[in-house]
Amino acid sequence: MKKKILTWILTSTVLVSVLAGCGAKTEPVTSESVEGTVEETTEEPEEEPEYEPEEEPECTHEWADATFTAPKTCVLCGETEGERRQSYFEEHGIEVPDAPVACTVDVLNCVEDNEKEYQMTTDAVWEQVDCYSEPADEDGYQFIYLKVNAISQNHYYAEQDIYYNNTNNMLLIYDWYTGSRILGSEDDTFRNFTTLDLGEISYDVFFTKETQWKYGDFTYADNGDATKPVKFYANFIFKVPESYDGLVFTVVPVREYEWFLEGTDHWKYAPLDEADENYVEGIRYFRINRNEDSPI
């Protein structure tokens, strides 16, 4: 019994000593306390390789020529270069206002029995009476109607007993884009036509012209000289594709009979300036059927 008590006492003493040691004060461990003993290591991030975009293959251009509505264009990528093609009148800097026609030009008066010897010029005032369009009987075409007239004077000179009663004028039709003259006929059969090659497309253009003269009464002066008004009517009917808007009505002054006879068949292109052998001072141009949304 005594042995068991002694063993318990010894065990308790050892336990108390251990517990007392566990409660002893210790210094806290800080980063400073381990500085110099542990080296901090930081891993640098790996550099990502720079992104290099793949080079796009260069376009091997296939160029379509410039047209009257678009510049030179690559058919593969759509890139453009330069400017659109200029029309004949734009290229040469010729003023072509839109109709209606209103101008004064010279007409030639002659003696009917001796046109070459007795000739004189007088003013003619041109005006547009009407201009309108309607669908044609052929699909894709339209009719354009233009009515113009001119008022001038015929003269009688009593002393020479000469009456100038033959009046000559020149009305021509040209194409705005190419400057080509459009040939017509004097009746309504559309026998004649002109094919216009505009590069991207070709057009067949027809027209006919009907003319009429009306004479007024003489007005006499005290010396016996007299004048009477002459009214000239011209009715045009054009048959053109619906998308075509390049008709140019041209009034040419006529001052010499010989020139009038020779000039009518030679003007393949609109005369532009003094360097042109067919040029006549005072030519007037008017664009008849320009569309409001025309790109040119």
C-alpha positions in Angstrom: 0.0 0.0 0.0 2.8 2.3 1.0 4.5 1.5 -2.3 1.5 2.6 -4.4 1.2 5.9 -2.5 4.9 6.6 -3.1 4.6 5.9 -6.8 1.6 8.2 -7.1 3.5 11.0 -5.3 6.4 10.7 -7.7 4.2 10.7 -10.8 2.4 13.8 -9.6 5.6 15.6 -9.0 6.9 14.9 -12.5 3.6 16.0 -14.0 3.6 19.2 -12.1 7.2 20.0 -13.4 6.2 19.3 -17.0 3.1 21.5 -16.7 5.2 24.3 -15.2 7.7 24.0 -18.1 4.9 24.3 -20.6 3.8 27.6 -19.2 7.2 29.3 -19.4 7.4 32.5 -21.4 9.0 32.2 -24.9 10.0 34.9 -27.5 7.6 35.0 -30.6 9.1 34.0 -33.9 9.2 37.0 -36.3 10.5 37.6 -39.8 13.3 39.6 -38.2 14.4 36.7 -36.1 14.9 34.5 -39.1 16.3 37.2 -41.3 19.7 36.2 -42.5 19.0 32.6 -42.0 16.2 32.1 -44.6 16.6 33.8 -48.0 13.3 34.7 -49.7 13.0 33.6 -53.3 10.6 35.1 -55.8 10.1 33.4 -59.1 10.0 35.9 -62.1 7.0 35.2 -64.5 8.0 33.8 -67.8 7.9 36.3 -70.6 5.1 35.5 -73.1 6.3 35.6 -76.7 5.2 38.7 -78.6 2.2 38.1 -80.9 3.1 38.5 -84.5 0.0 38.6 -86.8 0.1 36.5 -89.8 0.9 38.5 -92.9 -2.1 38.7 -95.2 -1.1 37.9 -98.8 -1.0 41.0 -100.9 -3.7 41.3 -103.5 -2.6 40.7 -107.0 -4.8 43.3 -108.5 -6.9 42.6 -111.5 -7.9 46.1 -112.6 -11.1 47.0 -114.3 -10.8 50.2 -116.4 -12.3 53.4 -115.1 -15.9 54.1 -116.4 -18.0 57.2 -116.5 -19.5 56.2 -113.1 -16.5 54.6 -111.2 -12.7 54.9 -111.1 -10.3 52.1 -111.9 -11.3 49.3 -109.6 -9.7 46.0 -108.5 -12.2 43.2 -109.3 -10.8 41.0 -106.5 -10.6 43.4 -103.5 -12.5 46.5 -104.6 -9.6 48.9 -104.2 -9.9 51.9 -106.4 -7.3 54.1 -108.1 -7.6 57.5 -109.7 -10.8 59.2 -110.8 -13.8 58.1 -112.9 -13.6 58.7 -116.6 -14.7 62.1 -117.7 -17.2 62.7 -120.4 -16.2 64.3 -123.7 -17.6 67.7 -122.7 -16.1 67.6 -119.1 -12.7 66.6 -120.5 -12.6 69.7 -122.8 -14.2 72.1 -120.3 -17.2 72.9 -122.4 -20.2 74.3 -120.6 -23.3 72.2 -121.2 -26.2 73.5 -119.0 -29.3 71.4 -118.5 -32.3 72.3 -120.7 -34.7 74.1 -121.1 -33.2 75.7 -124.2 -33.1 79.4 -124.3 -30.6 81.2 -126.5 -30.0 83.6 -129.4 -27.9 82.5 -132.4 -27.5 83.6 -136.0 -29.5 82.1 -138.9 -28.8 82.6 -142.5 -31.2 84.4 -144.8 -30.8 84.0 -148.6 -32.4 85.0 -151.8 -34.1 81.9 -153.1 -33.0 82.2 -156.7 -29.4 83.2 -155.8 -28.5 81.8 -152.4 -24.7 82.1 -152.8 -24.6 85.7 -153.9 -27.3 87.2 -151.8 -27.0 86.1 -148.2 -27.3 87.8 -144.8 -27.5 86.7 -141.1 -30.1 87.7 -138.6 -30.7 86.8 -135.0 -32.9 83.9 -134.1 -34.3 83.5 -130.6 -34.6 79.8 -129.6 -36.8 78.6 -126.9 -38.0 75.2 -125.6 -41.7 74.6 -125.9 -41.9 71.2 -124.2 -39.8 68.2 -123.2 -41.2 65.0 -121.6 -40.7 61.2 -121.7 -42.8 58.1 -121.7 -42.2 54.3 -122.0 -41.5 53.0 -125.5 -43.1 50.1 -127.2 -39.8 48.1 -126.9 -39.0 46.8 -123.4 -36.1 48.7 -121.7 -36.5 51.8 -124.0 -38.2 55.2 -123.5 -39.4 57.9 -125.8 -38.2 61.5 -125.2 -40.1 64.3 -126.9 -38.5 67.7 -127.4 -40.3 70.6 -129.0 -38.4 73.8 -129.8 -39.0 76.9 -131.9 -37.1 79.9 -133.2 -38.3 83.3 -134.2 -36.4 85.4 -136.7 -37.0 88.0 -139.4 -37.1 87.9 -143.2 -36.2 91.1 -145.0 -37.2 93.0 -148.1 -35.1 95.9 -149.4 -37.1 98.1 -151.8 -34.2 99.9 -153.5 -32.6 96.6 -154.6 -35.9 94.8 -154.9 -34.4 91.9 -153.0 -36.4 89.7 -150.7 -34.5 87.3 -148.4 -37.0 84.6 -147.9 -34.9 81.4 -147.4 -33.8 80.8 -143.8 -31.2 78.2 -142.9 -30.2 76.9 -139.5 -28.4 73.9 -138.0 -29.7 71.8 -135.1 -27.6 68.8 -134.1 -27.7 66.1 -131.4 -24.6 64.8 -129.6 -23.8 62.3 -126.9 -22.7 63.8 -123.6 -20.3 60.9 -122.8 -18.4 60.4 -126.1 -19.1 63.6 -128.0 -20.4 61.6 -130.9 -23.0 63.0 -133.2 -26.3 61.1 -133.1 -27.8 60.8 -136.6 -31.5 60.8 -137.1 -34.1 60.7 -139.9 -36.6 63.2 -141.2 -39.6 61.0 -140.6 -41.1 58.9 -137.8 -39.7 55.5 -139.0 -36.4 55.6 -137.0 -34.5 54.3 -140.1 -31.3 55.7 -138.8 -29.7 55.0 -135.4 -26.3 55.5 -133.7 -24.6 52.9 -131.6 -22.8 54.5 -128.7 -20.0 52.5 -127.1 -19.6 53.8 -123.5 -17.0 51.3 -122.5 -19.0 49.3 -119.9 -22.1 49.2 -122.1 -23.3 50.1 -125.6 -26.5 51.9 -126.5 -28.6 52.2 -129.7 -30.1 55.7 -129.9 -32.7 56.7 -132.5 -34.4 60.0 -133.3 -36.5 61.6 -135.8 -37.1 65.3 -136.5 -40.1 67.1 -138.0 -39.7 70.7 -139.0 -42.2 73.4 -140.0 -42.0 77.1 -141.0 -44.7 79.7 -140.4 -44.5 83.3 -141.8 -46.2 86.4 -140.5 -47.2 89.6 -142.3 -44.9 92.3 -143.7 -44.4 95.4 -141.7 -43.3 98.3 -144.0 -41.0 101.2 -143.3 -41.4 104.7 -144.9 -38.7 103.9 -147.5 -40.5 100.7 -148.6 -38.3 98.3 -146.8 -40.1 95.6 -145.0 -39.7 92.7 -142.5 -41.9 89.9 -141.5 -41.6 87.4 -138.6 -40.6 83.8 -139.4 -41.3 81.1 -136.9 -39.4 77.8 -137.1 -40.8 74.7 -135.3 -38.8 71.5 -134.7 -40.2 68.4 -133.0 -37.8 65.7 -132.0 -38.7 62.2 -130.9 -35.9 60.2 -129.4 -35.9 56.5 -128.6 -33.2 55.6 -126.0 -32.6 53.0 -123.3 -34.3 53.8 -120.0 -31.0 54.3 -118.3 -29.5 56.6 -120.9 -29.3 60.3 -120.0 -26.8 61.8 -122.4 -28.7 63.7 -125.1 -27.1 67.0 -125.9 -29.2 69.4 -128.1 -27.0 71.7 -130.1 -27.8 75.0 -131.8 -25.2 76.1 -134.4 -25.1 79.7 -135.8 -25.2 79.7 -139.6 -23.6 82.7 -141.3 -22.5 81.3 -144.7 -24.4 79.3 -147.3 -21.4 77.4 -148.6 -20.3 76.5 -145.1 -23.8 75.4 -144.2 -23.9 72.9 -147.1 -20.4 71.5 -146.3 -20.7 71.4 -142.6 -23.8 69.4 -142.0 -22.2 66.0 -143.0 -18.8 66.4 -141.4 -19.4 67.0 -137.7 -18.9 63.5 -136.3 -17.9 65.0 -132.9 -19.0 68.1 -131.1 -16.8 71.0 -132.1 -14.9 72.3 -129.1 -12.8 75.4 -129.7 -11.0 77.5 -132.3 -8.5 74.7 -132.9 -11.3 72.5 -134.2 -11.9 73.0 -138.0 -15.6 72.8 -137.5 -15.8 75.3 -134.7 -18.1 78.2 -135.1 -18.3 81.1 -132.6 -21.5 81.1 -130.6 -22.4 77.3 -130.6 -24.8 76.5 -127.8 -25.2 73.1 -126.1 -27.9 71.9 -123.8 -28.3 68.6 -122.0 -31.8 67.4 -122.6 -32.5 64.4 -120.4 -30.1 64.4 -117.5 -31.4 62.3 -114.6 -31.5 64.0 -111.2 -29.6 61.0 -109.7 -27.2 60.8 -112.6 -23.7 60.1 -111.2 -22.2 62.5 -113.7 
